[in-house]
Structures are given as structure tokens and as C-alpha cells.
Amino acid sequence: MDVFRQLKPFYWVERRSLIASIAFLICATALGLVYPNLLRVLIDKVIVPKTFEWVPALSLAVVGVVSLKGGLQFLHGFFGGRLGNRVAFRLRNACYTKLQSLSFQYYDTAKTGDLMSRLTADLEAVRNFIAFGFAQIFNMFLMIIFGAAMMFSIHWQLTLITLVTMPVLVFVALRFEKLIHPAFREMRQAMSHLTTAVQENITGVRTVKSFARESFEMDKFSTRSAAYKQNQIAASGLWGRFFPVMELLASVCAVILLVAGGTLVIRGSITLGEMVAFFSMLWYIINPMWAMGFLINNYTQSKASGERLLELLNEYVHVKDVESPTILDESKIEGHVQFHNVTFNYADKAPALTNVDIDAKPGMVIGMLGGTGSGKSTVIQLLMRAYNIKTGKITLDGEDIRNLSIESLRSQIATVFQETFLFSCSIRDNIAYAIKDVTMDQIIEAAKLAKAHDFIMELPEGYDTIVGERGMGLSGGQKQRIAIARALIKNPRILILDDATSAVDMETEHEIQAGFSELMAGRTTFIIAHRISSLRHADEILVFDNGHVVQRGKHEQLVKEAGPYQDTYNIQYADRPSVATAELAAERRVAQ
Ligand SMILES: Nc1ncnc2c1ncn2[C@@H]1O[C@H](COP(=O)(O)OP(=O)(O)OP(=O)(O)O)[C@@H](O)[C@H]1O
């Protein structure tokens, strides 16, 4: 029950519905006890003495009891359903809020399919149990207690003899619970592996098809599907064994009652009506024992699901605000970014950055160059406080970014990532994503600066064009330009371009950069690029190698210095003077 104790904040606020649902179920159950007694009266007072004038009154009593019971059961369902849906609503929102608060570190290893199955199947299992399972388990105990109490009041010796197999029944039910719980946990895990496979396959369908790996993906899916099937079969096996054993034990009870009860009737110790009432009361006890299997099933499923939801809800948030963080005053921010001897490694990895110092004064353009995996993007991630650093310090206008409110820090930074992500909504909404109240003029202005306006206007629906999931339907360069417009509209103090123009042609890149220089005057910009042409105008270029800054300076200075920058320059230009000429021509065209 620890899982449900931890989930208490989600359902306890709805305790009125919970109590109402349980109370109506108890009343319906108590009313159910009237049946055997009506039966007893019918046999002992009407049928045996042949006083048939009581039949209409008794029939009406039965109709009244049935109607009332139906009404009570409706109210139980109504309040239970309301409770379940409200709890599910709260849990869903809490999980989603948690997903928003979890840091990059969590998402480095998280699986989308697994998270989706937690938010859907697991949440549904918990909803079901809280809505009805709770009340039904409680009701099960009540039925047993009420039934046994009435049986004892009729004939306690007969009750003891009849219920002799009950402890075995309880033992079987509890043993079943022990076995079925891990089976259900495995089943949920297998389901989550299955959804992960589907999700990855759909997301990466282009890669799968281009490598003609459909059959490999199908094999992967069938293996996971087989694991799920195996789990289901194992659980069915448990169910299959459980039912006959329970039926056998229940039948033994009925046989004992018929033999012992029949003997007592013959001897005249109890009346026939009492014996019949006793018999129906026995089912009043056996039925919940049967249902115990379903209820335990329901309980174990929801417990396993609750564990998975709590795992998510209790997930440690690595990057969070300190107590009373500093909120940046937008009008006073200058954008002076400094890295002081920063060393950083991702979990269980060698340092991605070692002793890095950067001094980006307000308005400066810092270029970063280096081989793949040399640490350039890590600089950006740390500046956004995607990860916490343990060695060194990063400051914005002299204040350690760890003391700043994360929201306020990130609201000053606009990043265009290496991989462009667009939402499946209109181009207009994609550009306006980062800010609340935005006019169409602002959107168009940002799109013009990002050199996206012309191609957007050529689309049949213009800014209202809905882009497919992850920007499908647009070219890589078009997506990048929309992402740049999205960053520019934010009017940030710090602009980060992480290989943001790699997919646009050289002329467009120069045009975009010319737009930047106008817009970014007085703001700090970090540009990561593999093309020297993207960096040559930077105020300072940092050259990274294996997490170290191995060279720094301006383009003119670095091309003369022997080192990786000059090597890159030579590869890109020296043996292809035509490229340099084309670039100069492009720059000139942009300048005109
Ligand atoms: N999220 C992550 N989790 C673990 N390791 C990471 C993560 N991101 C990057 N790394 C590792 O850190 C090192 C630096 O990576 P980084 O992304 O900063 O390189 P980069 O210079 O930007 O490379 P590229 O030009 O290819 O984008 C690499 O060894 C990389 O494998």
C-alpha cells in the first residue's frame, strides 16, 4: 500500500467522492442481505404454512429492494467515476509538469515510448483502481463480515463447518497475488519496450527506409512483441491455475453445507428457510473470494503502474533554482558572459571541457571551431545551464549563473540548435513560439532577417502553412531559417547559433549574417561552425580540441599562426581559391 500512500495527495483532495462512492457501495451491499432473509420468510412463513396472500407483498418488497440497490449502485459508479477522472487529471498534469522540470540529463537516457506508456496505460490502471478498486476491496471485506455475521446468527456450528475451507481459499488468493505482481510488472515493461520500438521506428522511418532495414525493424518488433506475448501467456497460466483451485474450494464449501445443513433440517435443528438463506449467504461470502482474484489483479496492476508513475514523479531534478534565485532585470542586462576555468564531464565520461576560459564582453561575437566531439556544443549547454558544473564558474554580468533563476537566464538566451526541431503547427506559430504577445509584423520582420520570408510567401498557405511533425515537408535549410527567425523574434541579449547555418547555401548564410550584425549590435553572440566563412568576422575565435581551447584570436591572426585553424583554413580555401572568391563576391552582393 506504500505506493498508494505516496499517491495520497492526488486522491485525498477528492475524499468526499471517495467516501460517497464507498458509502453507497456499502449500502447496496447491506441491502443485498435482505434477499436471503426474504427467501427465508418466503419459505418458512409463506410456502410451508401455505399462506400465499403474502406473495404480492413479498414480491413488491423484492422489487423495492432491487430498485433501491440499483440506485445505490448507480451513485457508487457516479462518484467512483468522478473520483477516478479527477485523480487521473491531476496525476496526468503532475507527470507532465514533472517532465517539463526534468533537466537535459534525464532526457539524455529517457525513452519516449516508455514515457508515453507511463502517461497512458499506467495512468489508466491507477485511475481504475482508485475509482473502483479501493471501494470494491473494502466492499469485499464487508460482504464477508456481513455474510458471516448473519450465518453465525442462524447457526454458528454450521457456519464453522461450512467455512472450514476458507483459510485455504484466502491462502490461494494471497499466493496468487505474490506470483501475479511480478508478472504484471514485467508485462508493463514489455509493453513499454514495444511502444519504444514503435515510436523510434516511426520517428526514424526515413533512416530505416533509406538503409532498407525494414526487415531488421520488423524482427526487433517481433522479438519485443513475443516477449510481451510470453508475459501475457505466463500471466494467463497463473489465472488458469487459480480459477479451478478456487472453484474446487468453493464447491467443497457448498457440498459440506448441503450435507451438514441437510442433516440439521432433517433433525429439525434449523428450518428449511434458514437452510436456503444459509446457502445463499454462503455465496455472499464465496463471491467476494472469487472476486478477490480480480481485485488482486486490479490492485497489483495499478500498484505496478503506480510505482512507475511515482518513479517519474520522484525523479531527481539535477538542475534547479537555488532558494530565492536572482531574477534578472531585463533593462539592465549587458550580456557579459565569462567562463572561469570550467571543467566539465557528462555522467560517467571523460571531461568534455577542461580548464576553459572565455570572456565574451557585451556585444562581442565569439566563434567556435573544432573537430566533432571537441566540446563546442558543451560550452553552449553549460551556458544555458542544461547541466550543473562542479569545477569552475560561469557568470553573466558577473553573477554566477547557478544563482540566477533558470527561467530568467534562459529567457535572455536564444539558441538555434544543430538539429532543427519544428512543431507540427503553422510556420507563424513556430516563429512566434518563444514569446507571448506577438504581432504579424514582428513575425514577418524576424522571418525577413532570417531570410525565410521569401520562401514562406511562395508556399500556398504562406505563414499559415502547417509544417509536418519535426518540420517534414521543408528542406533542411528552410527549417534552419525558420528556427533562426524563432530565435531572432525573441530579441535576446545572448544569441547562440550552434551550426545553425550549416544547411543553407553560402550566399544565404552571408545574407543572414548581415542581418545579424544589424540586429545583434550590442548583444553577445556565440557562433559554432565548421565553415571558416561563418566565423571570419567574429571578435574572437576559439579553437577546440578534445575539450581544450588550443587557439584563440581573430581570423586574420589565426590564419597566420601554425595550428588547427590554419589547417582548416588551408583545407577549405588554400587549394580552392575559387571558393574564397565566390565568398567575397557573395559578401559584396550582400553589402550592396
Ligand atoms: N548529452 C551527452 N551525454 C553524454 N556525453 C555527451 C553528451 N553530449 C556530448 N557528449 C560528449 O561530450 C563530448 C563533447 O561533445 P560536444 O557535443 O560538445 O562536441 P561538439 O564539439 O559540439 O561536436 P560537434 O561538432 O560534432 O557537434 C563528446 O565526447 C560527446 O560524446
Ligand as a Chemical Component Dictionary entry (heavy atoms), coordinates in Angstrom:
data_LIG
# 
_chem_comp.id                   LIG 
_chem_comp.type                 NON-POLYMER 
_chem_comp.pdbx_formal_charge   0 
_chem_comp.three_letter_code    LIG 
# 
loop_
_chem_comp_atom.comp_id 
_chem_comp_atom.atom_id 
_chem_comp_atom.alt_atom_id 
_chem_comp_atom.type_symbol 
_chem_comp_atom.charge 
_chem_comp_atom.model_Cartn_x 
_chem_comp_atom.model_Cartn_y 
_chem_comp_atom.model_Cartn_z 
_chem_comp_atom.pdbx_ordinal 
LIG N1  N1  N 0 24.351 14.545 -23.617 1  
LIG C1  C1  C 0 25.538 13.976 -23.575 2  
LIG N2  N2  N 0 25.761 12.938 -22.747 3  
LIG C2  C2  C 0 26.974 12.361 -22.692 4  
LIG N3  N3  N 0 28.020 12.759 -23.412 5  
LIG C3  C3  C 0 27.873 13.772 -24.261 6  
LIG C4  C4  C 0 26.617 14.445 -24.385 7  
LIG N4  N4  N 0 26.753 15.440 -25.296 8  
LIG C5  C5  C 0 28.029 15.394 -25.714 9  
LIG N5  N5  N 0 28.700 14.402 -25.103 10 
LIG C6  C6  C 0 30.122 14.076 -25.281 11 
LIG O1  O1  O 0 30.900 15.222 -24.936 12 
LIG C7  C7  C 0 31.938 15.437 -25.862 13 
LIG C8  C8  C 0 31.829 16.838 -26.479 14 
LIG O2  O2  O 0 30.641 16.881 -27.241 15 
LIG P1  P1  P 0 30.082 18.209 -27.918 16 
LIG O3  O3  O 0 28.689 17.935 -28.365 17 
LIG O4  O4  O 0 30.301 19.360 -27.025 18 
LIG O5  O5  O 0 31.028 18.325 -29.172 19 
LIG P2  P2  P 0 30.994 19.321 -30.400 20 
LIG O6  O6  O 0 32.344 19.936 -30.480 21 
LIG O7  O7  O 0 29.845 20.232 -30.304 22 
LIG O8  O8  O 0 30.792 18.310 -31.599 23 
LIG P3  P3  P 0 30.001 18.512 -32.977 24 
LIG O9  O9  O 0 30.762 19.499 -33.788 25 
LIG O10 O10 O 0 30.066 17.145 -33.580 26 
LIG O11 O11 O 0 28.650 18.947 -32.631 27 
LIG C9  C9  C 0 31.842 14.311 -26.869 28 
LIG O12 O12 O 0 32.774 13.319 -26.494 29 
LIG C10 C10 C 0 30.440 13.783 -26.723 30 
LIG O13 O13 O 0 30.407 12.398 -26.952 31 
# 
loop_
_chem_comp_bond.comp_id 
_chem_comp_bond.atom_id_1 
_chem_comp_bond.atom_id_2 
_chem_comp_bond.value_order 
_chem_comp_bond.pdbx_ordinal 
LIG N1  C1  SING 1  
LIG C1  N2  SING 2  
LIG C1  C4  DOUB 3  
LIG N2  C2  DOUB 4  
LIG C2  N3  SING 5  
LIG N3  C3  DOUB 6  
LIG C3  C4  SING 7  
LIG C3  N5  SING 8  
LIG C4  N4  SING 9  
LIG N4  C5  DOUB 10 
LIG C5  N5  SING 11 
LIG N5  C6  SING 12 
LIG C6  O1  SING 13 
LIG C6  C10 SING 14 
LIG O1  C7  SING 15 
LIG C7  C8  SING 16 
LIG C7  C9  SING 17 
LIG C8  O2  SING 18 
LIG O2  P1  SING 19 
LIG P1  O3  DOUB 20 
LIG P1  O4  SING 21 
LIG P1  O5  SING 22 
LIG O5  P2  SING 23 
LIG P2  O6  DOUB 24 
LIG P2  O7  SING 25 
LIG P2  O8  SING 26 
LIG O8  P3  SING 27 
LIG P3  O9  DOUB 28 
LIG P3  O10 SING 29 
LIG P3  O11 SING 30 
LIG C9  O12 SING 31 
LIG C9  C10 SING 32 
LIG C10 O13 SING 33 
# 
